[in-house]
Amino acid sequence: MEYIRVLDRKGRLLLPKEWREKYARYRLVRVRIEGERIIIEPIRLEDFSDETVFMDSRLKSDGKGETRPRLVGGDF
């Protein structure tokens, strides 16, 4: 299957709903850049042990001038 998509003004791309529902259930993907290509692969939580901790690389302010990482995983 092949799609032609338009990037929005911030360069974002909407992934097809069918692909998201089938492969990106936990909304975690690995993005790899190979020359002109961008490779997007789903990450399944089942592939990791119970001791693995996922963290979003973006920091969220707690309103006290400090920052803390947000945990990622599960349904949002």
C-alpha positions in Angstrom: 0.0 0.0 0.0 1.3 3.4 -0.8 0.1 6.9 0.4 1.0 10.4 -0.6 0.7 12.8 2.3 1.1 16.5 2.8 3.2 17.7 5.7 1.6 20.4 7.9 3.3 23.8 8.5 5.4 22.3 11.3 6.6 19.4 9.2 4.3 16.8 10.8 2.9 13.8 9.0 -0.3 12.0 9.8 0.2 8.2 9.7 -2.6 6.2 8.2 -5.3 5.1 10.7 -5.2 1.5 9.6 -1.4 1.3 10.3 -1.8 3.1 13.7 -4.6 0.7 14.8 -2.7 -2.4 13.7 0.9 -1.6 14.6 1.1 1.5 16.9 -1.3 0.4 19.6 0.8 1.9 22.3 1.7 5.0 20.3 5.4 4.3 20.5 7.5 4.2 17.3 11.1 4.1 16.4 12.2 6.7 13.8 15.3 6.1 11.8 16.8 8.4 9.2 18.6 6.6 6.3 19.7 9.2 3.7 16.5 10.5 2.1 14.3 8.0 3.8 12.6 8.1 7.2 11.9 4.6 8.6 9.0 4.4 11.1 8.7 1.1 13.1 6.3 0.3 15.8 7.6 -0.5 19.3 5.5 -3.1 21.2 5.7 -3.0 25.0 5.6 -6.8 25.0 9.2 -6.7 23.5 10.5 -5.2 26.7 10.9 -6.6 30.2 8.7 -5.4 33.1 11.7 -3.5 34.4 12.1 -1.3 31.3 11.0 2.3 31.9 9.9 4.5 29.0 10.3 8.3 29.3 9.4 11.0 27.0 12.4 13.1 26.1 10.4 16.3 26.5 10.3 17.8 29.9 7.2 19.1 31.6 7.3 22.0 34.1 5.7 21.3 37.4 5.0 25.0 38.0 7.8 25.4 40.5 10.6 26.2 38.1 11.7 22.5 38.0 11.3 20.1 35.2 10.5 16.4 35.4 10.3 13.7 32.7 6.8 12.4 31.8 6.3 8.6 31.8 5.2 7.1 28.5 3.3 3.9 28.0 -0.1 2.4 28.0 -3.3 4.0 26.6 -3.4 7.8 26.4 
